[in-house]
Amino acid sequence: MDTSDSTTEPGAQGPTEDSAQRRRRGRRRWAMDTRPLRRPAYRRLWTSTTVTAVGSQLTAVAVPQQIYGITGSSAWVGTASLAGLVPLVVFALWGGAVADAVDRRKLLLITNTGIAVTSLLFWLQAVTGLESVAALMLLLALQQAFWGLNAPARSASIARLVPEEELPAANALGSTVMQTGQVVGPLLAGVLIPVVGLPELYLLDALALCVTVWAVHRLPPLPPLSGAGRRRAGLREVVAGFRYIAGHTVVLLSFLADIVAMVLGMPRALFPELAAQTYAPYGEGLALGLLYAAIPIGAVLGGLFSGTFSRARGHGWMVIGAVVVWGAAIAGCGLSGSLWLAVAFLAVAGVADMVSMVFRGAILLSAATDEMRGRMQGVFTVVVAGGPRLADVLHGTAGSAFGPRAAVTGGGLLVVAVMLALAFAAPALRRYRV
């Protein structure tokens, strides 16, 4: 009897343990793919990104709020946005060339320190009551210049910290915290302004950036792989980056895919009109908030479940499919007379945008050589920053001519048509696999 019991007990436990292991493996397959976080160097870079994602949004809310408080004019707020865009574009392109010529860790240390000092200057002008729009615009331009120098080096460093097969997972982790910051940061700023005041938002951002500087300081050296590296990072090197893009079809198509999706299919300029007219019965304020929040929330959800797609090896097909789904979802939003249905379509578009972003980033990091990665990320930064702004002009004009819903629907359908035409005409993207 005792012998029988001792032999059946292990057998009875075995299937239970196997079942539990299968369930854990199943959860890992669809939940966020966190493999890159096992690598200390990437974990430090990701930590710095997480802190920056939330902290930078505090300043992003505080600056326009302060300018509007001084002037009472939305036109000045818009002008300040343009003052930040120009240095971002210029220094992102140049910063990509610099990132290919120097130790990227040192460049990240310098630029993150510069951003932190700029945040302190924002706090100083606010706490002293300077009330100068010119000073705010100058500081904003300086901050965006540092950010333009920082972003290419940060993104290009990822390929040196994780193996190629984990690049989609690493991009998903980084993109998720950036999108989460765009949701949490403004909400946190809205809660903190009445409690601690506007100047303290700048100070909180500066203090958070100290954590970023510390995390970057802990990274290993990231010098050019070619040894001493190039000593130049001027216009000739920037132009060489564009020549490289033109000569590498897959890299060029990854940029075109983003331009198609963002320029033709980003309808945010029409959200105020849709909220005021189409969805007015739901409450204009509620409708506007939901429309603006839906895409970032969808992107965050896509990141949280990145295990469902991050292991895919057909990166080209993933980009094509994601852009087509984005366009179809945007068209569905335009056709929706119900606010909740429109928000659901925009959330689906956000998931598709996350997938597209993850695999476009992976293509840029894997298809480009290390000596060109900084410049590729510089162009990527410009495309990401500039595409939605071009879309604002295009959709605003189309909305005035054809009505907001027709403009949204037409833009989404154009994305689907143009992306499928690109995929058919250029097999290099379809065939690209890791």
Secondary structure as GFF3:
##gff-version 3
##sequence-region A 1 434
A	DSSP	alpha_helix	2	30	.	.	.	ID=ss1
A	DSSP	three_ten_helix	35	38	.	.	.	ID=ss2
A	DSSP	alpha_helix	40	71	.	.	.	ID=ss3
A	DSSP	alpha_helix	74	99	.	.	.	ID=ss4
A	DSSP	alpha_helix	104	127	.	.	.	ID=ss5
A	DSSP	alpha_helix	133	161	.	.	.	ID=ss6
A	DSSP	three_ten_helix	164	166	.	.	.	ID=ss7
A	DSSP	alpha_helix	167	196	.	.	.	ID=ss8
A	DSSP	alpha_helix	198	217	.	.	.	ID=ss9
A	DSSP	alpha_helix	235	247	.	.	.	ID=ss10
A	DSSP	alpha_helix	249	265	.	.	.	ID=ss11
A	DSSP	three_ten_helix	268	270	.	.	.	ID=ss12
A	DSSP	alpha_helix	271	276	.	.	.	ID=ss13
A	DSSP	three_ten_helix	280	282	.	.	.	ID=ss14
A	DSSP	alpha_helix	284	304	.	.	.	ID=ss15
A	DSSP	three_ten_helix	306	308	.	.	.	ID=ss16
A	DSSP	alpha_helix	315	335	.	.	.	ID=ss17
A	DSSP	alpha_helix	339	367	.	.	.	ID=ss18
A	DSSP	alpha_helix	370	402	.	.	.	ID=ss19
A	DSSP	alpha_helix	404	425	.	.	.	ID=ss20
A	DSSP	alpha_helix	427	431	.	.	.	ID=ss21
###
